[in-house]
Amino acid sequence: MSKRILIIDDDKDFRFSTRMILENEGFEVEEAVSGEEGLKKAEEFKPDLFIVDLMMETWSAGFDLINKLRDNENFKNTPMIMLSSVDLQSQYDFLEVEAAKGINIVEKKPLAPDALLKYIKALLKL
């Protein structure tokens, strides 16, 4: 059985390209465009890993979603990668604190496909 990955991001092009990369590697992929839809899809799809955008409906939508997922027994230990096109350099201290709250990896978009796959395989122990 292939590992399941849920991409939660409001950028249609990012979702499409990331889905193609992951499906080429044999992952089963589902998409959501918002935090609210992400919560619903998570319950239905039961992913092994989440890829979450920082800013969707609001600046903190990604963190809000991750906190809700971490409060859910089904997802409290599911690996999470947060990606953002925001300039993360000025916000590293804040993001490191947030990462300690349940985000496994925080990276800036665009992330090279090989780097993303390396992170995913490490988190899923593949």
Summary of the structure (lengths in Angstrom):
residues: 126
radius of gyration: 13.2
end to end distance: 12.8
largest distance: 40.7
contacts: 390
relative contact order: 0.16
helix: 46%
strand: 19%
